[in-house]
Amino acid sequence: YAFNELKAYCDELARIIYNMDYVLDLDRVAIGGGISEQPIVIETLNQSFKELRNLYRDDEHDLEIVSCIFNNDANIIGALYNHFLGGK
């Protein structure tokens, strides 16, 4: 049951990314936050995107969906940056 919910979530997110890619011609999309720390999310999202892309392929361009480097720590890093450098 849990995987079915994850797949539905990734299918919807893949649809949003597909539409953004169609308009902006993206090369890479980085997913951040705590959810990006789970490899199954990125794998399932890539699979959902490829399934959608195969249905509507109109060129040979392929988008890469990756996990952000800082994952769930990005907010902490941003807060520190703002604290030390943002107030100037």
Biopython code that builds the backbone (N, CA, C, O; Angstrom):
import numpy as np
from Bio.PDB.StructureBuilder import StructureBuilder

atoms = [
    (1, "TYR", "N", (0.818, -1.196, 0.000)),
    (1, "TYR", "CA", (0.000, 0.000, 0.000)),
    (1, "TYR", "C", (0.863, 1.262, 0.000)),
    (1, "TYR", "O", (0.583, 2.205, -0.740)),
    (2, "ALA", "N", (1.898, 1.282, 0.816)),
    (2, "ALA", "CA", (2.753, 2.469, 0.916)),
    (2, "ALA", "C", (3.434, 2.762, -0.422)),
    (2, "ALA", "O", (3.546, 3.922, -0.817)),
    (3, "PHE", "N", (3.890, 1.720, -1.120)),
    (3, "PHE", "CA", (4.544, 1.961, -2.406)),
    (3, "PHE", "C", (3.563, 2.528, -3.425)),
    (3, "PHE", "O", (3.939, 3.369, -4.243)),
    (4, "ASN", "N", (2.312, 2.079, -3.386)),
    (4, "ASN", "CA", (1.302, 2.621, -4.305)),
    (4, "ASN", "C", (1.107, 4.119, -4.084)),
    (4, "ASN", "O", (0.946, 4.879, -5.039)),
    (5, "GLU", "N", (1.124, 4.536, -2.816)),
    (5, "GLU", "CA", (0.993, 5.959, -2.505)),
    (5, "GLU", "C", (2.229, 6.731, -2.975)),
    (5, "GLU", "O", (2.108, 7.832, -3.513)),
    (6, "LEU", "N", (3.406, 6.156, -2.771)),
    (6, "LEU", "CA", (4.633, 6.785, -3.239)),
    (6, "LEU", "C", (4.617, 6.916, -4.758)),
    (6, "LEU", "O", (4.984, 7.963, -5.292)),
    (7, "LYS", "N", (4.200, 5.876, -5.449)),
    (7, "LYS", "CA", (4.139, 5.907, -6.915)),
    (7, "LYS", "C", (3.176, 6.974, -7.401)),
    (7, "LYS", "O", (3.477, 7.693, -8.355)),
    (8, "ALA", "N", (2.013, 7.086, -6.753)),
    (8, "ALA", "CA", (1.034, 8.119, -7.132)),
    (8, "ALA", "C", (1.623, 9.515, -6.919)),
    (8, "ALA", "O", (1.441, 10.404, -7.750)),
    (9, "TYR", "N", (2.326, 9.699, -5.807)),
    (9, "TYR", "CA", (2.968, 10.983, -5.515)),
    (9, "TYR", "C", (4.012, 11.306, -6.588)),
    (9, "TYR", "O", (4.051, 12.420, -7.110)),
    (10, "CYS", "N", (4.848, 10.332, -6.909)),
    (10, "CYS", "CA", (5.898, 10.532, -7.913)),
    (10, "CYS", "C", (5.320, 10.748, -9.301)),
    (10, "CYS", "O", (5.867, 11.527, -10.083)),
    (11, "ASP", "N", (4.233, 10.078, -9.619)),
    (11, "ASP", "CA", (3.570, 10.292, -10.917)),
    (11, "ASP", "C", (3.107, 11.740, -11.053)),
    (11, "ASP", "O", (3.281, 12.357, -12.104)),
    (12, "GLU", "N", (2.516, 12.277, -9.986)),
    (12, "GLU", "CA", (2.031, 13.656, -10.022)),
    (12, "GLU", "C", (3.194, 14.640, -10.095)),
    (12, "GLU", "O", (3.153, 15.599, -10.866)),
    (13, "LEU", "N", (4.223, 14.403, -9.297)),
    (13, "LEU", "CA", (5.395, 15.275, -9.332)),
    (13, "LEU", "C", (6.095, 15.193, -10.688)),
    (13, "LEU", "O", (6.575, 16.207, -11.196)),
    (14, "ALA", "N", (6.157, 14.019, -11.269)),
    (14, "ALA", "CA", (6.750, 13.854, -12.602)),
    (14, "ALA", "C", (5.961, 14.635, -13.645)),
    (14, "ALA", "O", (6.550, 15.197, -14.568)),
    (15, "ARG", "N", (4.657, 14.677, -13.513)),
    (15, "ARG", "CA", (3.810, 15.439, -14.444)),
    (15, "ARG", "C", (4.133, 16.928, -14.337)),
    (15, "ARG", "O", (4.201, 17.621, -15.352)),
    (16, "ILE", "N", (4.332, 17.420, -13.124)),
    (16, "ILE", "CA", (4.689, 18.830, -12.924)),
    (16, "ILE", "C", (6.066, 19.117, -13.528)),
    (16, "ILE", "O", (6.250, 20.123, -14.213)),
    (17, "ILE", "N", (7.021, 18.240, -13.274)),
    (17, "ILE", "CA", (8.371, 18.418, -13.816)),
    (17, "ILE", "C", (8.345, 18.347, -15.334)),
    (17, "ILE", "O", (9.045, 19.108, -16.002)),
    (18, "TYR", "N", (7.547, 17.443, -15.884)),
    (18, "TYR", "CA", (7.433, 17.331, -17.339)),
    (18, "TYR", "C", (6.937, 18.649, -17.946)),
    (18, "TYR", "O", (7.475, 19.116, -18.950)),
    (19, "ASN", "N", (5.924, 19.235, -17.340)),
    (19, "ASN", "CA", (5.382, 20.500, -17.844)),
    (19, "ASN", "C", (6.402, 21.628, -17.731)),
    (19, "ASN", "O", (6.525, 22.450, -18.639)),
    (20, "MET", "N", (7.131, 21.670, -16.624)),
    (20, "MET", "CA", (8.176, 22.681, -16.473)),
    (20, "MET", "C", (9.271, 22.484, -17.522)),
    (20, "MET", "O", (9.766, 23.452, -18.099)),
    (21, "ASP", "N", (9.644, 21.232, -17.763)),
    (21, "ASP", "CA", (10.668, 20.932, -18.751)),
    (21, "ASP", "C", (10.217, 21.332, -20.150)),
    (21, "ASP", "O", (11.016, 21.826, -20.945)),
    (22, "TYR", "N", (8.955, 21.123, -20.450)),
    (22, "TYR", "CA", (8.429, 21.454, -21.773)),
    (22, "TYR", "C", (8.543, 22.953, -22.036)),
    (22, "TYR", "O", (8.850, 23.372, -23.152)),
    (23, "VAL", "N", (8.297, 23.744, -21.017)),
    (23, "VAL", "CA", (8.329, 25.195, -21.163)),
    (23, "VAL", "C", (9.757, 25.743, -21.061)),
    (23, "VAL", "O", (10.137, 26.629, -21.826)),
    (24, "LEU", "N", (10.546, 25.218, -20.119)),
    (24, "LEU", "CA", (11.852, 25.798, -19.817)),
    (24, "LEU", "C", (13.039, 25.041, -20.412)),
    (24, "LEU", "O", (14.163, 25.542, -20.369)),
    (25, "ASP", "N", (12.819, 23.848, -20.966)),
    (25, "ASP", "CA", (13.880, 23.029, -21.554)),
    (25, "ASP", "C", (15.016, 22.800, -20.552)),
    (25, "ASP", "O", (16.161, 23.183, -20.790)),
    (26, "LEU", "N", (14.678, 22.181, -19.455)),
    (26, "LEU", "CA", (15.610, 21.960, -18.359)),
    (26, "LEU", "C", (16.582, 20.818, -18.661)),
    (26, "LEU", "O", (16.275, 19.914, -19.437)),
    (27, "ASP", "N", (17.745, 20.875, -18.042)),
    (27, "ASP", "CA", (18.716, 19.783, -18.134)),
    (27, "ASP", "C", (18.690, 18.924, -16.885)),
    (27, "ASP", "O", (18.892, 17.711, -16.949)),
    (28, "ARG", "N", (18.438, 19.561, -15.739)),
    (28, "ARG", "CA", (18.483, 18.843, -14.461)),
    (28, "ARG", "C", (17.493, 19.484, -13.495)),
    (28, "ARG", "O", (17.320, 20.702, -13.469)),
    (29, "VAL", "N", (16.852, 18.631, -12.704)),
    (29, "VAL", "CA", (15.999, 19.086, -11.610)),
    (29, "VAL", "C", (16.528, 18.433, -10.341)),
    (29, "VAL", "O", (16.702, 17.216, -10.284)),
    (30, "ALA", "N", (16.782, 19.253, -9.321)),
    (30, "ALA", "CA", (17.290, 18.752, -8.047)),
    (30, "ALA", "C", (16.177, 18.798, -7.008)),
    (30, "ALA", "O", (15.573, 19.848, -6.785)),
    (31, "ILE", "N", (15.910, 17.675, -6.381)),
    (31, "ILE", "CA", (14.893, 17.554, -5.352)),
    (31, "ILE", "C", (15.576, 17.670, -3.997)),
    (31, "ILE", "O", (16.545, 16.961, -3.728)),
    (32, "GLY", "N", (15.083, 18.553, -3.150)),
    (32, "GLY", "CA", (15.688, 18.784, -1.852)),
    (32, "GLY", "C", (14.760, 18.432, -0.711)),
    (32, "GLY", "O", (13.660, 17.919, -0.916)),
    (33, "GLY", "N", (15.216, 18.712, 0.479)),
    (33, "GLY", "CA", (14.432, 18.432, 1.672)),
    (33, "GLY", "C", (14.655, 17.017, 2.159)),
    (33, "GLY", "O", (15.408, 16.243, 1.568)),
    (34, "GLY", "N", (13.983, 16.701, 3.247)),
    (34, "GLY", "CA", (14.141, 15.388, 3.861)),
    (34, "GLY", "C", (13.768, 14.242, 2.953)),
    (34, "GLY", "O", (14.344, 13.158, 3.040)),
    (35, "ILE", "N", (12.790, 14.480, 2.067)),
    (35, "ILE", "CA", (12.341, 13.402, 1.183)),
    (35, "ILE", "C", (13.432, 12.995, 0.203)),
    (35, "ILE", "O", (13.454, 11.858, -0.268)),
    (36, "SER", "N", (14.329, 13.910, -0.101)),
    (36, "SER", "CA", (15.388, 13.604, -1.070)),
    (36, "SER", "C", (16.459, 12.680, -0.494)),
    (36, "SER", "O", (17.302, 12.176, -1.236)),
    (37, "GLU", "N", (16.435, 12.454, 0.810)),
    (37, "GLU", "CA", (17.395, 11.546, 1.420)),
    (37, "GLU", "C", (17.043, 10.077, 1.182)),
    (37, "GLU", "O", (17.860, 9.191, 1.433)),
    (38, "GLN", "N", (15.840, 9.827, 0.704)),
    (38, "GLN", "CA", (15.388, 8.461, 0.445)),
    (38, "GLN", "C", (15.631, 8.117, -1.025)),
    (38, "GLN", "O", (14.937, 8.643, -1.895)),
    (39, "PRO", "N", (16.596, 7.251, -1.321)),
    (39, "PRO", "CA", (16.893, 6.920, -2.725)),
    (39, "PRO", "C", (15.686, 6.386, -3.486)),
    (39, "PRO", "O", (15.579, 6.601, -4.693)),
    (40, "ILE", "N", (14.777, 5.695, -2.807)),
    (40, "ILE", "CA", (13.615, 5.142, -3.506)),
    (40, "ILE", "C", (12.728, 6.241, -4.089)),
    (40, "ILE", "O", (12.058, 6.030, -5.100)),
    (41, "VAL", "N", (12.726, 7.397, -3.459)),
    (41, "VAL", "CA", (11.919, 8.512, -3.974)),
    (41, "VAL", "C", (12.499, 9.008, -5.288)),
    (41, "VAL", "O", (11.766, 9.182, -6.261)),
    (42, "ILE", "N", (13.792, 9.236, -5.326)),
    (42, "ILE", "CA", (14.432, 9.723, -6.555)),
    (42, "ILE", "C", (14.327, 8.679, -7.661)),
    (42, "ILE", "O", (14.070, 9.023, -8.815)),
    (43, "GLU", "N", (14.525, 7.411, -7.319)),
    (43, "GLU", "CA", (14.422, 6.331, -8.316)),
    (43, "GLU", "C", (12.998, 6.249, -8.875)),
    (43, "GLU", "O", (12.812, 6.149, -10.087)),
    (44, "THR", "N", (12.017, 6.289, -8.010)),
    (44, "THR", "CA", (10.622, 6.179, -8.449)),
    (44, "THR", "C", (10.218, 7.403, -9.255)),
    (44, "THR", "O", (9.491, 7.285, -10.241)),
    (45, "LEU", "N", (10.685, 8.577, -8.844)),
    (45, "LEU", "CA", (10.392, 9.803, -9.582)),
    (45, "LEU", "C", (11.001, 9.753, -10.978)),
    (45, "LEU", "O", (10.352, 10.138, -11.951)),
    (46, "ASN", "N", (12.237, 9.284, -11.083)),
    (46, "ASN", "CA", (12.866, 9.135, -12.405)),
    (46, "ASN", "C", (12.096, 8.146, -13.266)),
    (46, "ASN", "O", (11.900, 8.378, -14.459)),
    (47, "GLN", "N", (11.661, 7.048, -12.668)),
    (47, "GLN", "CA", (10.886, 6.057, -13.409)),
    (47, "GLN", "C", (9.559, 6.658, -13.897)),
    (47, "GLN", "O", (9.169, 6.462, -15.048)),
    (48, "SER", "N", (8.883, 7.377, -13.025)),
    (48, "SER", "CA", (7.609, 8.006, -13.401)),
    (48, "SER", "C", (7.811, 9.022, -14.513)),
    (48, "SER", "O", (6.999, 9.109, -15.434)),
    (49, "PHE", "N", (8.898, 9.797, -14.429)),
    (49, "PHE", "CA", (9.179, 10.789, -15.462)),
    (49, "PHE", "C", (9.470, 10.115, -16.798)),
    (49, "PHE", "O", (8.990, 10.565, -17.839)),
    (50, "LYS", "N", (10.252, 9.041, -16.772)),
    (50, "LYS", "CA", (10.582, 8.338, -18.016)),
    (50, "LYS", "C", (9.340, 7.716, -18.656)),
    (50, "LYS", "O", (9.198, 7.721, -19.879)),
    (51, "GLU", "N", (8.448, 7.182, -17.829)),
    (51, "GLU", "CA", (7.199, 6.631, -18.356)),
    (51, "GLU", "C", (6.381, 7.718, -19.048)),
    (51, "GLU", "O", (5.846, 7.500, -20.135)),
    (52, "LEU", "N", (6.285, 8.870, -18.428)),
    (52, "LEU", "CA", (5.550, 9.993, -19.006)),
    (52, "LEU", "C", (6.237, 10.510, -20.256)),
    (52, "LEU", "O", (5.582, 10.818, -21.252)),
    (53, "ARG", "N", (7.543, 10.602, -20.202)),
    (53, "ARG", "CA", (8.315, 11.104, -21.346)),
    (53, "ARG", "C", (8.175, 10.174, -22.550)),
    (53, "ARG", "O", (8.114, 10.645, -23.686)),
    (54, "ASN", "N", (8.125, 8.882, -22.321)),
    (54, "ASN", "CA", (7.971, 7.937, -23.421)),
    (54, "ASN", "C", (6.604, 8.043, -24.082)),
    (54, "ASN", "O", (6.463, 7.751, -25.270)),
    (55, "LEU", "N", (5.612, 8.453, -23.331)),
    (55, "LEU", "CA", (4.276, 8.638, -23.912)),
    (55, "LEU", "C", (4.219, 9.831, -24.845)),
    (55, "LEU", "O", (3.515, 9.795, -25.854)),
    (56, "TYR", "N", (4.948, 10.886, -24.522)),
    (56, "TYR", "CA", (4.842, 12.154, -25.250)),
    (56, "TYR", "C", (6.166, 12.629, -25.820)),
    (56, "TYR", "O", (6.374, 13.831, -25.980)),
    (57, "ARG", "N", (7.056, 11.709, -26.126)),
    (57, "ARG", "CA", (8.381, 12.111, -26.626)),
    (57, "ARG", "C", (8.244, 12.845, -27.957)),
    (57, "ARG", "O", (7.661, 12.345, -28.920)),
    (58, "ASP", "N", (8.815, 14.072, -27.968)),
    (58, "ASP", "CA", (8.820, 14.839, -29.202)),
    (58, "ASP", "C", (10.226, 15.302, -29.589)),
    (58, "ASP", "O", (10.411, 15.981, -30.598)),
    (59, "ASP", "N", (11.220, 14.921, -28.766)),
    (59, "ASP", "CA", (12.610, 15.197, -29.097)),
    (59, "ASP", "C", (13.497, 14.194, -28.351)),
    (59, "ASP", "O", (12.994, 13.313, -27.653)),
    (60, "GLU", "N", (14.792, 14.329, -28.499)),
    (60, "GLU", "CA", (15.725, 13.384, -27.877)),
    (60, "GLU", "C", (16.312, 13.908, -26.575)),
    (60, "GLU", "O", (17.206, 13.287, -26.001)),
    (61, "HIS", "N", (15.822, 15.030, -26.112)),
    (61, "HIS", "CA", (16.314, 15.640, -24.873)),
    (61, "HIS", "C", (15.859, 14.832, -23.666)),
    (61, "HIS", "O", (14.676, 14.513, -23.544)),
    (62, "ASP", "N", (16.788, 14.499, -22.773)),
    (62, "ASP", "CA", (16.441, 13.789, -21.547)),
    (62, "ASP", "C", (16.814, 14.628, -20.341)),
    (62, "ASP", "O", (17.912, 15.182, -20.269)),
    (63, "LEU", "N", (15.918, 14.715, -19.421)),
    (63, "LEU", "CA", (16.092, 15.471, -18.190)),
    (63, "LEU", "C", (16.641, 14.550, -17.105)),
    (63, "LEU", "O", (16.275, 13.377, -17.040)),
    (64, "GLU", "N", (17.509, 15.075, -16.263)),
    (64, "GLU", "CA", (18.059, 14.312, -15.150)),
    (64, "GLU", "C", (17.426, 14.812, -13.852)),
    (64, "GLU", "O", (17.439, 16.012, -13.580)),
    (65, "ILE", "N", (16.878, 13.906, -13.056)),
    (65, "ILE", "CA", (16.311, 14.251, -11.752)),
    (65, "ILE", "C", (17.250, 13.679, -10.698)),
    (65, "ILE", "O", (17.489, 12.472, -10.644)),
    (66, "VAL", "N", (17.779, 14.572, -9.860)),
    (66, "VAL", "CA", (18.771, 14.177, -8.859)),
    (66, "VAL", "C", (18.363, 14.686, -7.483)),
    (66, "VAL", "O", (17.459, 15.511, -7.344)),
    (67, "SER", "N", (19.042, 14.179, -6.488)),
    (67, "SER", "CA", (18.861, 14.635, -5.117)),
    (67, "SER", "C", (19.813, 15.797, -4.853)),
    (67, "SER", "O", (20.952, 15.785, -5.318)),
    (68, "CYS", "N", (19.352, 16.797, -4.111)),
    (68, "CYS", "CA", (20.221, 17.913, -3.728)),
    (68, "CYS", "C", (21.365, 17.413, -2.847)),
    (68, "CYS", "O", (21.241, 16.398, -2.161)),
    (69, "ILE", "N", (22.441, 18.118, -2.878)),
    (69, "ILE", "CA", (23.613, 17.727, -2.099)),
    (69, "ILE", "C", (23.346, 17.803, -0.601)),
    (69, "ILE", "O", (23.731, 16.906, 0.150)),
    (70, "PHE", "N", (22.691, 18.868, -0.170)),
    (70, "PHE", "CA", (22.522, 19.098, 1.262)),
    (70, "PHE", "C", (21.258, 18.481, 1.847)),
    (70, "PHE", "O", (21.071, 18.501, 3.063)),
    (71, "ASN", "N", (20.390, 17.934, 1.001)),
    (71, "ASN", "CA", (19.159, 17.271, 1.448)),
    (71, "ASN", "C", (18.405, 18.115, 2.471)),
    (71, "ASN", "O", (18.037, 19.255, 2.187)),
    (72, "ASN", "N", (18.177, 17.569, 3.637)),
    (72, "ASN", "CA", (17.373, 18.239, 4.649)),
    (72, "ASN", "C", (18.142, 19.316, 5.417)),
    (72, "ASN", "O", (17.551, 20.055, 6.204)),
    (73, "ASP", "N", (19.450, 19.409, 5.195)),
    (73, "ASP", "CA", (20.251, 20.409, 5.893)),
    (73, "ASP", "C", (20.293, 21.753, 5.173)),
    (73, "ASP", "O", (20.898, 22.699, 5.678)),
    (74, "ALA", "N", (19.669, 21.857, 4.016)),
    (74, "ALA", "CA", (19.712, 23.094, 3.247)),
    (74, "ALA", "C", (19.137, 24.266, 4.041)),
    (74, "ALA", "O", (19.653, 25.380, 3.949)),
    (75, "ASN", "N", (18.092, 24.037, 4.809)),
    (75, "ASN", "CA", (17.504, 25.130, 5.576)),
    (75, "ASN", "C", (18.467, 25.640, 6.640)),
    (75, "ASN", "O", (18.539, 26.844, 6.885)),
    (76, "ILE", "N", (19.203, 24.739, 7.270)),
    (76, "ILE", "CA", (20.184, 25.134, 8.288)),
    (76, "ILE", "C", (21.314, 25.937, 7.641)),
    (76, "ILE", "O", (21.740, 26.961, 8.175)),
    (77, "ILE", "N", (21.787, 25.474, 6.508)),
    (77, "ILE", "CA", (22.868, 26.165, 5.803)),
    (77, "ILE", "C", (22.403, 27.547, 5.358)),
    (77, "ILE", "O", (23.145, 28.523, 5.470)),
    (78, "GLY", "N", (21.184, 27.626, 4.858)),
    (78, "GLY", "CA", (20.629, 28.924, 4.460)),
    (78, "GLY", "C", (20.489, 29.873, 5.638)),
    (78, "GLY", "O", (20.758, 31.067, 5.505)),
    (79, "ALA", "N", (20.073, 29.362, 6.781)),
    (79, "ALA", "CA", (19.939, 30.198, 7.978)),
    (79, "ALA", "C", (21.307, 30.705, 8.427)),
    (79, "ALA", "O", (21.446, 31.874, 8.788)),
    (80, "LEU", "N", (22.325, 29.831, 8.407)),
    (80, "LEU", "CA", (23.672, 30.263, 8.776)),
    (80, "LEU", "C", (24.212, 31.307, 7.809)),
    (80, "LEU", "O", (24.825, 32.291, 8.220)),
    (81, "TYR", "N", (23.981, 31.085, 6.535)),
    (81, "TYR", "CA", (24.418, 32.055, 5.530)),
    (81, "TYR", "C", (23.782, 33.406, 5.795)),
    (81, "TYR", "O", (24.457, 34.435, 5.772)),
    (82, "ASN", "N", (22.479, 33.399, 6.049)),
    (82, "ASN", "CA", (21.762, 34.645, 6.318)),
    (82, "ASN", "C", (22.293, 35.312, 7.594)),
    (82, "ASN", "O", (22.432, 36.533, 7.659)),
    (83, "HIS", "N", (22.578, 34.511, 8.575)),
    (83, "HIS", "CA", (23.075, 35.045, 9.849)),
    (83, "HIS", "C", (24.457, 35.700, 9.681)),
    (83, "HIS", "O", (24.687, 36.803, 10.177)),
    (84, "PHE", "N", (25.359, 35.027, 8.991)),
    (84, "PHE", "CA", (26.725, 35.537, 8.877)),
    (84, "PHE", "C", (26.923, 36.543, 7.736)),
    (84, "PHE", "O", (27.701, 37.487, 7.873)),
    (85, "LEU", "N", (26.238, 36.350, 6.636)),
    (85, "LEU", "CA", (26.508, 37.206, 5.473)),
    (85, "LEU", "C", (25.293, 37.997, 4.991)),
    (85, "LEU", "O", (25.448, 39.017, 4.319)),
    (86, "GLY", "N", (24.104, 37.544, 5.323)),
    (86, "GLY", "CA", (22.906, 38.186, 4.779)),
    (86, "GLY", "C", (22.581, 39.527, 5.383)),
    (86, "GLY", "O", (21.888, 40.326, 4.753)),
    (87, "GLY", "N", (23.050, 39.801, 6.573)),
    (87, "GLY", "CA", (22.703, 41.050, 7.242)),
    (87, "GLY", "C", (23.544, 42.243, 6.823)),
    (87, "GLY", "O", (23.326, 43.349, 7.319)),
    (88, "LYS", "N", (24.490, 42.051, 5.930)),
    (88, "LYS", "CA", (25.389, 43.146, 5.529)),
    (88, "LYS", "C", (24.806, 43.976, 4.419)),
    (88, "LYS", "O", (25.435, 44.933, 3.969)),
]
sb = StructureBuilder()
sb.init_structure("model")
sb.init_model(0)
sb.init_chain("A")
sb.init_seg("    ")
for serial, (resi, resn, name, xyz) in enumerate(atoms, 1):
    if name == "N":
        sb.init_residue(resn, " ", resi, " ")
    sb.init_atom(name, np.array(xyz, "f"), 0.0, 1.0, " ", f" {name:<3s}", serial, name[0])
structure = sb.get_structure()
